[in-house]
Amino acid sequence: MPEVKFEIQMLHDRVMVRPDKEGERRSTGGIVIPATAEMANRLVWGEVCGVGHHVRSVKVGDKVLFKDEDQFEVEVQGAMYLVMRERDLHAVASERPEYGTGLYL
């Protein structure tokens, strides 16, 4: 018999995010910052992969800014995702600007 596959649907105000790969970074002055360097209170970008029915500000495919610590991790088909509430997101970068900052990724 073929294996049954289940589609994941987020509930309520939950958002599933795939964090961007973190590697070496460069400062604005050109200094290489290794991936192993820890920075306190660092926010990271990720891509929204699923949203619950009560999520109002983001949609699948948006890039969001969040703190990856203290979030729930889940592994699906070998890939790591984070599950959080919409209120834990700090910013969204999308192609549909409404009240933007004038900064672009």
Contacts in CASP RR format, 6 or more apart in sequence:
PFRMAT RR
TARGET T0000
AUTHOR 0000-0000-0000
METHOD contacts of the structure
MODEL  1
MPEVKFEIQMLHDRVMVRPDKEGERRSTGGIVIPATAEMANRLVWGEVCG
VGHHVRSVKVGDKVLFKDEDQFEVEVQGAMYLVMRERDLHAVASERPEYG
TGLYL
8 16 0 8 1.000
8 50 0 8 1.000
8 76 0 8 1.000
9 52 0 8 1.000
10 16 0 8 1.000
10 50 0 8 1.000
10 51 0 8 1.000
10 52 0 8 1.000
10 55 0 8 1.000
10 83 0 8 1.000
11 52 0 8 1.000
11 53 0 8 1.000
12 52 0 8 1.000
12 53 0 8 1.000
12 54 0 8 1.000
13 52 0 8 1.000
13 54 0 8 1.000
13 55 0 8 1.000
13 85 0 8 1.000
13 86 0 8 1.000
13 87 0 8 1.000
14 51 0 8 1.000
14 52 0 8 1.000
14 55 0 8 1.000
14 83 0 8 1.000
14 84 0 8 1.000
14 85 0 8 1.000
14 86 0 8 1.000
15 48 0 8 1.000
15 50 0 8 1.000
15 51 0 8 1.000
15 52 0 8 1.000
15 55 0 8 1.000
15 58 0 8 1.000
15 64 0 8 1.000
15 83 0 8 1.000
15 84 0 8 1.000
15 85 0 8 1.000
15 86 0 8 1.000
15 89 0 8 1.000
16 48 0 8 1.000
16 49 0 8 1.000
16 50 0 8 1.000
16 51 0 8 1.000
16 74 0 8 1.000
16 81 0 8 1.000
16 82 0 8 1.000
16 83 0 8 1.000
17 46 0 8 1.000
17 47 0 8 1.000
17 48 0 8 1.000
17 49 0 8 1.000
17 64 0 8 1.000
17 66 0 8 1.000
17 81 0 8 1.000
17 82 0 8 1.000
17 83 0 8 1.000
17 84 0 8 1.000
18 46 0 8 1.000
18 47 0 8 1.000
18 49 0 8 1.000
18 79 0 8 1.000
18 80 0 8 1.000
18 81 0 8 1.000
18 82 0 8 1.000
19 44 0 8 1.000
19 45 0 8 1.000
19 46 0 8 1.000
19 68 0 8 1.000
19 80 0 8 1.000
19 82 0 8 1.000
20 44 0 8 1.000
20 45 0 8 1.000
20 46 0 8 1.000
20 47 0 8 1.000
22 35 0 8 1.000
22 44 0 8 1.000
23 35 0 8 1.000
24 32 0 8 1.000
24 33 0 8 1.000
24 34 0 8 1.000
24 35 0 8 1.000
25 32 0 8 1.000
25 33 0 8 1.000
25 35 0 8 1.000
26 32 0 8 1.000
26 33 0 8 1.000
27 33 0 8 1.000
41 67 0 8 1.000
42 67 0 8 1.000
43 65 0 8 1.000
43 66 0 8 1.000
43 67 0 8 1.000
43 90 0 8 1.000
44 65 0 8 1.000
44 66 0 8 1.000
44 67 0 8 1.000
44 68 0 8 1.000
45 63 0 8 1.000
45 64 0 8 1.000
45 65 0 8 1.000
45 93 0 8 1.000
45 105 0 8 1.000
46 63 0 8 1.000
46 64 0 8 1.000
46 65 0 8 1.000
46 66 0 8 1.000
47 61 0 8 1.000
47 62 0 8 1.000
47 63 0 8 1.000
47 64 0 8 1.000
48 58 0 8 1.000
48 59 0 8 1.000
48 60 0 8 1.000
48 61 0 8 1.000
48 62 0 8 1.000
48 63 0 8 1.000
48 64 0 8 1.000
49 60 0 8 1.000
49 61 0 8 1.000
49 81 0 8 1.000
50 60 0 8 1.000
51 58 0 8 1.000
51 59 0 8 1.000
51 60 0 8 1.000
51 86 0 8 1.000
54 86 0 8 1.000
55 86 0 8 1.000
56 86 0 8 1.000
57 86 0 8 1.000
57 89 0 8 1.000
57 92 0 8 1.000
58 64 0 8 1.000
58 86 0 8 1.000
58 89 0 8 1.000
58 92 0 8 1.000
58 94 0 8 1.000
59 94 0 8 1.000
62 92 0 8 1.000
62 93 0 8 1.000
62 94 0 8 1.000
63 92 0 8 1.000
63 93 0 8 1.000
63 94 0 8 1.000
63 105 0 8 1.000
64 89 0 8 1.000
64 90 0 8 1.000
64 91 0 8 1.000
64 92 0 8 1.000
64 93 0 8 1.000
65 89 0 8 1.000
65 90 0 8 1.000
65 91 0 8 1.000
65 92 0 8 1.000
65 93 0 8 1.000
66 82 0 8 1.000
66 84 0 8 1.000
66 88 0 8 1.000
66 89 0 8 1.000
66 90 0 8 1.000
67 88 0 8 1.000
67 90 0 8 1.000
68 82 0 8 1.000
71 82 0 8 1.000
71 83 0 8 1.000
71 84 0 8 1.000
71 88 0 8 1.000
72 82 0 8 1.000
72 83 0 8 1.000
72 84 0 8 1.000
73 80 0 8 1.000
73 81 0 8 1.000
73 82 0 8 1.000
73 83 0 8 1.000
74 80 0 8 1.000
74 81 0 8 1.000
74 82 0 8 1.000
74 83 0 8 1.000
75 81 0 8 1.000
93 104 0 8 1.000
93 105 0 8 1.000
END
